[in-house]
């Protein structure tokens, strides 16, 4: 239960009054161990803090988001890149639906860049996509090359 008042004394009075009302009228038990009076700066509700009259996602929630993204985009997950992208999209959409309003613009831009970098890393470390093979017929046998030739660079080199 979160009740916001101006002073600590008023908070204690309102907490006692509301607890008494809940227990007597509504017959709901109030857990006194979880009920407390704190200032707005010290309190958090559903993963949000109130910071200068604005909601802000808690830092530990953003860190947990990054930890889960690292788990989804790790190097050897044993699932295809398409399945990883689908799982990543579902997780990011759900997280942003809840905590997106509490992110500052700069933090959202940093997270976006970080997600894109992790996704590129996952894409390039996937065995099916990181090896570039160009098959050419040379003397009746197939030769695989891991380097792609650039005709523009070859012309600039003096050929």
C-alpha positions in Angstrom: 0.0 0.0 0.0 1.4 3.4 -1.0 0.1 6.6 0.6 1.8 9.9 -0.1 1.5 12.8 2.4 3.7 15.8 3.3 5.2 14.8 6.6 6.2 11.6 8.4 3.9 12.3 11.3 0.9 12.7 8.9 2.0 9.5 7.2 2.0 7.5 10.4 -1.4 8.9 11.3 -2.9 8.1 7.9 -1.3 4.6 7.9 -2.9 3.8 11.3 -6.2 5.1 10.1 -6.3 3.2 6.8 -5.1 0.0 8.5 -7.8 0.3 11.1 -10.4 0.9 8.4 -9.2 -2.1 6.3 -9.2 -4.4 9.3 -12.5 -3.4 10.9 -14.7 -2.5 8.0 -13.4 -4.5 5.1 -12.2 -7.5 7.2 -8.8 -7.5 5.4 -5.7 -8.3 7.3 -2.9 -5.8 6.9 0.7 -7.0 7.2 2.3 -4.6 9.6 5.8 -5.9 8.6 5.3 -4.6 5.0 3.5 -1.4 6.0 5.8 1.5 6.6 6.1 5.3 6.2 8.9 6.6 4.0 9.6 9.7 2.1 8.8 9.8 -1.6 12.5 9.7 -2.5 13.0 6.5 -0.6 9.9 4.7 -1.8 9.2 2.7 -5.0 6.0 1.2 -6.3 5.8 -1.5 -9.0 9.3 -0.9 -10.2 9.0 2.9 -10.4 10.4 5.7 -8.4 9.1 9.3 -8.2 11.9 11.6 -9.2 11.2 15.3 -9.4 7.5 14.7 -10.0 8.2 12.3 -12.7 8.0 8.5 -12.8 11.3 6.7 -13.4 12.1 3.0 -13.8 14.3 1.7 -11.0 17.9 1.1 -11.9 17.7 -2.5 -10.7 14.8 -3.1 -13.1 16.8 -1.8 -16.1 19.8 -4.0 -15.0 17.5 -7.0 -14.8 16.2 -6.1 -18.3 19.8 -6.1 -19.6 20.6 -9.4 -17.8 17.6 -11.1 -19.5 18.6 -9.6 -22.9 22.1 -11.0 -22.5 20.5 -14.4 -21.8 18.4 -14.2 -24.9 21.2 -13.0 -27.2 24.0 -15.2 -25.8 26.4 -16.8 -28.2 25.3 -20.4 -28.1 21.6 -20.7 -27.2 20.9 -23.7 -29.3 18.0 -22.1 -31.2 17.8 -20.4 -34.5 18.4 -16.7 -35.0 14.7 -16.2 -36.1 13.5 -17.8 -32.8 15.9 -15.6 -30.9 14.6 -12.5 -32.6 11.0 -13.5 -31.9 11.7 -14.1 -28.2 13.6 -10.9 -28.0 10.8 -8.9 -29.6 8.2 -10.4 -27.2 10.3 -9.6 -24.2 11.2 -6.1 -25.2 7.6 -5.2 -26.1 6.3 -6.5 -22.8 9.0 -4.7 -20.8 8.6 -1.4 -22.6 4.8 -1.6 -22.2 5.3 -1.6 -18.5 8.5 0.4 -17.8 8.8 2.4 -21.0 7.0 5.4 -19.6 9.6 5.6 -16.8 12.7 5.7 -19.1 14.4 8.9 -19.9 15.0 9.6 -23.6 18.8 9.2 -23.4 18.5 5.9 -21.5 16.1 4.6 -24.1 18.5 5.5 -26.9 21.4 3.8 -25.1 19.3 0.7 -24.5 18.3 0.7 -28.2 21.9 0.9 -29.3 22.9 -1.8 -26.8 20.1 -4.2 -28.0 21.1 -3.6 -31.6 24.7 -4.4 -30.8 23.8 -7.6 -29.0 21.6 -8.6 -31.8 24.4 -8.0 -34.4 26.7 -10.1 -32.2 24.2 -12.9 -32.0 23.7 -12.8 -35.8 27.4 -12.8 -36.6 28.3 -15.6 -34.2 25.5 -17.8 -35.5 27.3 -20.6 -37.4 24.9 -20.5 -40.4 25.4 -16.8 -41.0 28.9 -15.8 -40.0 30.7 -17.9 -42.6 30.6 -16.4 -46.1 31.3 -19.0 -48.7 31.4 -18.3 -52.4 31.5 -21.3 -54.6 33.4 -20.9 -57.8 34.3 -23.5 -60.4 38.0 -23.6 -60.8 39.4 -26.4 -62.9 36.4 -28.6 -62.4 36.5 -28.5 -58.6 34.6 -26.3 -56.1 36.7 -23.9 -54.1 35.3 -22.1 -51.0 36.6 -18.7 -50.1 35.9 -16.7 -46.9 36.9 -13.4 -48.5 34.6 -11.5 -50.8 36.3 -9.6 -53.6 35.3 -6.0 -54.2 35.5 -5.0 -57.9 35.6 -1.3 -57.1 38.6 -1.7 -54.8 40.3 -3.9 -57.3 40.0 -1.3 -60.0 41.3 1.4 -57.6 44.3 -0.8 -56.9 45.7 -0.3 -60.4 44.4 -3.3 -62.3 
